[in-house]
């Protein structure tokens, strides 16, 4: 069995109980070494075979999985955050299906959740934004034209932008071109939940300058939107005039 496990956004104790148990029982672990907290490997058995996928190709990763399967061993493929977000798991799953190797997926705490916790913020404030757009700037990996930063920015909703810290000058320009005011609140969250976590609040206009000032070049999320402001409406759910199946409305 191959278990794809979400390692969480950084702190070793933010992995799920299921994920920790799978690591403890694993005979082989292939972990995303450039991003996964190495403290998580401390949960593994002393005789566990460990591979760092930062130095491996897809073929090499699959080869390790296939060899382990033939030996009746349990494999944990340890991905950063939650494997469903920029985890590149589909290509691995398709290869496992071709080889008739069974697999499961264990979700994890994505870094966009860790960033919200670091910001002490709620992405979906009533009458501010009820939509969260998770996206990235195109780099070596392209982005569909219909998902350009400008087109997504036109919604004016909450945006969480991955894998774009090295392109902040262009990102600012494109966010503004898409419809955000230059003074729209923004924040750069570096290594959410890690010991060296850093939160830098700014505006869309000065994202690049903020990153430069704080020497942030990678491993950060960009959050944009008025959810970072102070104006919002209270939730109707807890309003005394709002009736639910559990609570009668008060006159």
C-alpha positions, 0 to 999 in steps of 0.5 A, a space after each residue: 500500500 502507498 499512502 499519500 500523506 499531507 505533512 501539514 504546513 510546517 509545525 511537526 504537531 500539525 500533522 493529522 493523527 492518521 498521518 502520524 500513525 501511517 508514518 510510524 507504520 511505514 517501511 519506506 518514506 519518500 518525503 518532499 525534502 525541500 518543504 516538509 519539516 524533517 522533524 516529522 521523520 522522527 516519528 518513523 521507525 528506526 529501520 524505516 527506509 527514507 528517500 528525499 524526493 527533492 533529488 529524485 525524478 518521477 520515474 525514480 519515485 515510482 521505482 522505489 514504490 514499485 520495489 517496496 510493493 513487490 516486497 510487501 512493504 508499506 510506503 508513505 509519500 509525504 507531501 507538504 501541506 495537503 497533497 491536493 494543492 500543488 502536490 503533483 500527486 495525480 501523475 504519481 497516482 496514474 502510474 500506480 494505477 498502471 502498475 496495479 499498486 493500491 494507494 490511499 490519500 490522507 489529507 493534511 493542513 494546507 499552508 493557506 490554512 496555516 497562513 490564516 492562523 498566522 494572520 489571525 484572520 478569517 478569509 470569508 467575512 460576511 459582506 466582505 468576501 465569501 470566496 477564496 481563490 487559490 492560485 499562482 503566477 505562471 512560471 516554468 509551469 504555465 497557467 491557463 489563460 482563463 485563470 490569469 491573475 488579472 481575471 481572477 483579481 476582477 472578482 475582488 474576493 480573497 486571494 491566496 497566491 502560492 509559488 509567486 514570491 519571486 515575482 512580486 513586482 509583476 504580481 502587484 501590477 497585475 493585481 491592480 490591473 485586474 481591479 484591486 485598489 493599490 491600497 487593498 490590504 495584503 500580507 506576506 506569510 513566510 513559513 507559516 507555523 514554522 519556528 521562523 514564521 514571519 508575517 508582513 502586512 502591507 498593501 497590494 502596492 508595496 508587496 515587492 518592497 515589503 518582501 525586499 525589506 524583510 529578505 523574503 525570497 521564497 517559501 511564502 504565501 501572498 494573501 490579498 483582500 479586504 478580509 484583512 481590513 476591519 469592516 465586516 458584518 456579523 454572522 447571521 448564524 449567531 444573531 438572536 433574530 436568526 432561527 435554526 433547527 437548534 435554536 429559536 429566534 428571540 423576539 
